[in-house]
Amino acid sequence: MNKDECFEFGKITKTHGLKGEVLIFADVDDPSEYEGLDVVFLERKGNLIPYFLEYLSLHNNRFIAKFEDIETLEDAETLKDVQLYLPLSALPELEEGQFYYHDIINFKVVDQNLGELGVVTKVYTNSAQDLIEMEHLGKEILIPVSADIVQKADYEAKTLHTNLPEGLLDIYLEE
């Protein structure tokens, strides 16, 4: 399994208890959709390695996990700050018009008022506001991700339909 076939599920943030359990922050919309997992892939020295779960329990939007062959606090300590991945096939089905960020890279951005603008080059996620990066007239434009601005993705046409706020492009295009 390689990263191109996976999505970043979350991160082991710390140990939990004395018997090899860990606490996982899951970077997903609805963690409850992943409660039945029996294997995750951990990034170790640049490779994705399968780790089998004895159990995965959801508590306050975080998971407590116990991996097979991780029996002590010392074993669990070695997993702290390690990224977890799942195969793309583990992603929940989306409703029409919705999208996963990794799917829209290279989609054309078409605004309802301004027409075709450019191509999605990257998506930034952070706690304050997720942003879509678009190349437009040789400039990098950042589009805030919100239902009012990013309206839908058309997978067949590979287009992302937007309604950009008035003046957003001008901020980036001014010299």
C-alpha positions as CSV (number, residue, x, y, z in Angstrom):
1,M,0.0,0.0,0.0
2,N,1.3,3.4,-0.9
3,K,0.2,6.9,0.0
4,D,-1.4,7.5,-3.4
5,E,-3.9,4.7,-2.6
6,C,-4.7,6.1,0.8
7,F,-6.0,9.1,2.7
8,E,-4.6,10.5,6.0
9,F,-7.0,9.2,8.7
10,G,-5.4,10.9,11.7
11,K,-2.5,10.8,14.1
12,I,-1.5,9.0,17.3
13,T,-1.3,11.8,19.8
14,K,-0.3,10.1,23.0
15,T,-0.4,6.9,25.0
16,H,-3.4,5.9,27.1
17,G,-3.0,3.7,30.2
18,L,-0.2,1.2,30.9
19,K,-1.1,-1.7,28.6
20,G,-0.1,-0.3,25.2
21,E,-3.2,1.7,24.3
22,V,-2.9,4.9,22.3
23,L,-5.1,8.0,21.8
24,I,-5.9,8.8,18.1
25,F,-7.0,12.1,16.7
26,A,-9.1,11.2,13.6
27,D,-9.0,14.0,11.0
28,V,-12.4,13.0,9.5
29,D,-15.9,14.6,9.5
30,D,-17.6,11.8,11.3
31,P,-15.3,9.5,13.4
32,S,-18.2,7.2,14.2
33,E,-18.1,5.9,10.6
34,Y,-14.8,4.3,11.3
35,E,-15.5,2.4,14.6
36,G,-15.4,-1.0,13.0
37,L,-11.8,-0.8,11.7
38,D,-9.6,-3.8,12.2
39,V,-6.5,-2.5,10.5
40,V,-4.8,0.9,9.8
41,F,-1.6,1.8,8.1
42,L,1.1,3.7,10.1
43,E,3.8,5.7,8.5
44,R,7.1,4.3,9.6
45,K,10.3,5.6,8.0
46,G,8.5,6.7,4.9
47,N,6.6,3.4,4.4
48,L,3.0,2.5,5.2
49,I,2.9,-0.5,7.5
50,P,-0.3,-2.4,8.4
51,Y,-1.1,-2.4,12.1
52,F,-4.0,-4.7,13.3
53,L,-6.3,-3.4,15.9
54,E,-7.5,-5.4,18.9
55,Y,-10.1,-2.7,19.5
56,L,-10.9,0.9,18.5
57,S,-13.2,2.8,20.8
58,L,-14.6,6.3,20.2
59,H,-14.6,8.7,23.1
60,N,-15.4,12.4,22.7
61,N,-14.4,12.5,19.0
62,R,-11.1,10.7,19.7
63,F,-10.3,7.0,19.5
64,I,-8.7,4.9,22.1
65,A,-6.9,2.1,20.2
66,K,-5.1,-1.1,21.1
67,F,-2.9,-2.6,18.5
68,E,-1.9,-6.3,18.3
69,D,1.7,-6.9,19.6
70,I,1.8,-3.5,21.4
71,E,1.6,-4.6,25.0
72,T,3.4,-2.0,27.1
73,L,3.5,1.7,27.7
74,E,7.1,1.7,26.2
75,D,5.8,0.0,23.0
76,A,3.0,2.6,22.7
77,E,5.4,5.4,23.3
78,T,7.2,4.5,20.0
79,L,4.0,5.2,18.1
80,K,3.4,8.8,19.4
81,D,3.0,11.4,16.7
82,V,2.8,8.8,13.9
83,Q,0.4,9.5,11.0
84,L,-2.3,6.9,10.3
85,Y,-3.7,6.1,6.8
86,L,-6.6,4.2,5.4
87,P,-7.2,3.0,1.8
88,L,-9.3,5.3,-0.3
89,S,-11.9,2.6,-0.5
90,A,-12.6,3.1,3.2
91,L,-14.0,6.6,2.5
92,P,-17.8,7.0,3.0
93,E,-20.0,7.5,0.0
94,L,-20.7,11.2,-0.7
95,E,-24.0,12.8,-1.7
96,E,-24.2,14.3,-5.2
97,G,-22.1,17.5,-5.6
98,Q,-20.0,16.8,-2.5
99,F,-16.3,16.0,-2.8
100,Y,-13.2,14.9,-1.0
101,Y,-10.3,17.4,-1.2
102,H,-7.9,14.9,-2.9
103,D,-10.5,14.4,-5.7
104,I,-10.6,18.0,-6.8
105,I,-6.9,18.6,-7.6
106,N,-6.7,19.6,-11.3
107,F,-10.4,20.4,-11.5
108,K,-11.4,23.6,-13.4
109,V,-12.9,26.3,-11.2
110,V,-16.0,27.7,-12.8
111,D,-17.6,30.7,-11.0
112,Q,-21.3,31.4,-11.6
113,N,-20.6,35.1,-12.3
114,L,-17.0,35.1,-13.7
115,G,-17.0,31.9,-15.7
116,E,-13.9,29.6,-16.0
117,L,-11.1,30.9,-13.8
118,G,-8.3,28.4,-13.4
119,V,-7.4,25.0,-12.0
120,V,-7.3,23.7,-8.4
121,T,-3.6,23.0,-7.5
122,K,-3.8,22.3,-3.8
123,V,-6.1,22.2,-0.7
124,Y,-5.0,23.5,2.7
125,T,-6.7,22.3,5.8
126,N,-6.4,24.0,9.1
127,S,-8.5,24.7,12.2
128,A,-9.5,28.2,11.2
129,Q,-10.5,27.8,7.5
130,D,-9.9,25.2,4.8
131,L,-8.6,26.9,1.6
132,I,-8.5,25.8,-2.0
133,E,-5.5,27.0,-4.0
134,M,-6.2,27.9,-7.6
135,E,-3.9,29.2,-10.4
136,H,-5.4,32.2,-12.2
137,L,-3.6,34.5,-14.6
138,G,-0.3,33.3,-13.2
139,K,-1.3,34.1,-9.6
140,E,-2.1,31.9,-6.7
141,I,-5.6,32.5,-5.5
142,L,-7.0,31.1,-2.2
143,I,-10.7,30.3,-2.0
144,P,-12.3,29.7,1.4
145,V,-14.1,26.4,1.6
146,S,-17.7,27.1,2.6
147,A,-21.1,26.0,1.3
148,D,-21.9,29.6,0.1
149,I,-18.7,29.8,-1.9
150,V,-17.8,26.3,-3.1
151,Q,-21.2,25.0,-4.3
152,K,-20.5,21.6,-5.9
153,A,-18.1,19.4,-7.7
154,D,-18.9,17.8,-11.1
155,Y,-16.8,14.7,-11.3
156,E,-17.8,14.0,-14.9
157,A,-16.8,17.4,-16.2
158,K,-14.0,17.7,-13.6
159,T,-15.2,21.1,-12.6
160,L,-15.6,22.9,-9.2
161,H,-18.6,25.3,-9.2
162,T,-18.1,28.4,-7.1
163,N,-19.8,31.7,-6.2
164,L,-16.8,33.8,-5.2
165,P,-17.3,36.8,-3.0
166,E,-17.2,40.1,-4.9
167,G,-13.6,41.5,-4.9
168,L,-11.9,38.2,-3.9
169,L,-9.9,38.0,-7.2
170,D,-9.1,41.7,-7.1
171,I,-7.2,41.2,-3.8
172,Y,-4.8,38.8,-5.5
173,L,-4.6,40.5,-8.9
174,E,-3.7,44.0,-7.6
175,E,0.0,44.9,-8.1
